[in-house]
Amino acid sequence: MENIEKIISPYELILIDFDGTLFDTASYHEKAYEIARSKSILEKDLYKFKCKIFLEMVKSNPPKKIRNGHLIYEASKRKNKTIVITSATLYENIETIANCTNFKIIPDNIYCGSKYSKKNKPNPDMLLDAAEDFKVNASKVLVIEDSKVGFRTAKNANFDCLDVNTMKFVYYKK
């Protein structure tokens, strides 16, 4: 815990991914796509149908929390950091998982793919908008991610980035 607090101490704004960083949802997404593809669904309707299946799965069996992600989230709250969830997923997915797991979220602090559908990760607009909206300088922003595309997004925004799995910086400006 002390190490996490040391890592986050220089930052004012913590931008944290959702899927794979706070909750282990990879198998849910994979299974939902597998089921959706097995149906006679038009390609243009596949994602929407997959999301419906995904939400049904989440409601019947909520995903597990990712320990490091939640430790960072809780430490950030204790240290009065501004926390924003930045995720490529839909807001409804975040809201449903939060409700099913009693995870407390601040709706205004969610920047998600549904708003940035034409410019999602690795485009950094979502991260840059959050920093601008909360009036935080790039040197005071830390991104918490779990994937290569997330790491690239942080680098494209020129923000420091911590890999939630290894707890090591994958992009760090000296």
N, C-alpha and C positions, 0 to 999 in steps of 0.2 A: 504494500500500500504506500509506504514511504517513497519508493522508487517512482510510482505513478504520480504522486503529488509533486515530486521533483521534476519529472518530465513536463508536466502541464504548467508548472509555476510561471514560466516567462510569457505565457499566452493569455489573451483576454477572451478570444473566441475559439471554441472547439467545434469543428464541423465533423460530425460523425455519421458515417454511412449506416444503413439499417440492416439490409440483408447480408449476412455473412460477417457482420461486425457486431451488431447487437443481438441478432437472432439467427439461429442455424436453419435457414430456409431452403438451402440448395436442393435437397432431396424433394421438397414440396414442389418447387418450380419444375424440376426435371420430370417428376411423376405427372404433374398437371399437363405439361407439354406432351408427354407420351400418350396420355389419355386423349387429349384434344386432337392430336395427329391421327389417332386410330379411328376418329369419326369422319364422316364425310362433310367436312367444314371447308368453306372457301378460305383460301390463304388470307384474304383481307379480314376475315372474321376470326382467324385462329387465335390471335393474342387476346382478344376480348373473351373468347370462350375459355381459353387457358386460365385467365384471371378468375373467372367464375368458379372453375374447378379448384383452383388454388385456395380461394377463400373458403369454400366448403371444407377442404382438407384442414385448413387452419382452425376453423370453428370446431371441428370434431376432434382434433388432436393438436393443440397449440404447440408451436416450435419451442425448442429449448433455447435458453439464454446462452450467449457466448460470454464466458466468464470475464475475460480481459476487457471486452467491450463494456460490460456493465460496471466493472471496477473503475474504468476510466470515467464513465458517465457519472457514477456516484461521487467519485473524487472531485470531478469538475463542479458538481452541484455544491458539495461541501465548501469548495474554495470560491464559490460565487462567480464562476466563469459563465459566460454566455454560451449556451449549448444549442446548436442547430443541427437537426437531422437533415442530411443532404443525401438523397437516394434516387436512383434511377427508377425505382418502383412507383406504383400508383399510390396516391394519398390513401385511398380506400384500403389498400393492403396494409399500410402502416397503422392506420386507425383500427382495423380489425384485429391485427396481432396485438396491439397495445391493449385493446379491450379484453381479449381472450387471456392475456397474461398479467393483467393488472399493472401494466407498465404505464407510468404517468408521463404524458407528453404535453407539450405546450403547442397547440395547433398553429400559432403564428410563427413558430420556430421550426417549421417543416418546409423544406424546399425539395420538391420531388419531381420525378420524371413527367408526371402528367402536365406540369406547367411548362416543361422544357422539351416537349415531345419531338420537336424538330431539331433541337440542339442538345441532346443528352450527352452523358459522359462518352468520350473524354473531353468534350467541349467544356471549358471551365466556367461558363456563364453562371451556372447555378451557385458555384462557390464564390465567384466574384460578386454576384448580387447580394449574397448573404453578408459578406464583409462590408460591402457598401451600405446596405440597409442598417447594419448595426454600427456603422462608422468606426471600423477597426482597420488599422494599418496592416498591410500584408505581413510585416514582421511579427505581428501579435496573433497570427492565425495558425492553428494547428489542425490538420486534417487527419482523421482516424479512418483507415481503410483496410480492406482485406484482399483486394484483387489488383491485378496489373492495370486494368482499365481505370480503376480508382486512383492508383498511384500516378498514372499518367495525367489524370485530371488535375490532381493536386500540383504536379509539376507544371502543367500548362497554366495554372493560376499563379505560379511562383509562391506557393505556400508550403511550409514544412509539412511532411507527411510521415505518420507513424503506422507501421504494419501491426495490426491488432493481434496477429498470430504469433509474431516473433518478438513484439514489443521493441522493435528496433526502427530507427529512422530509415526510410527508403529514399527520402528526399529531404535534405536539410541544408539550409543556407547558413553559412558561417557569418 
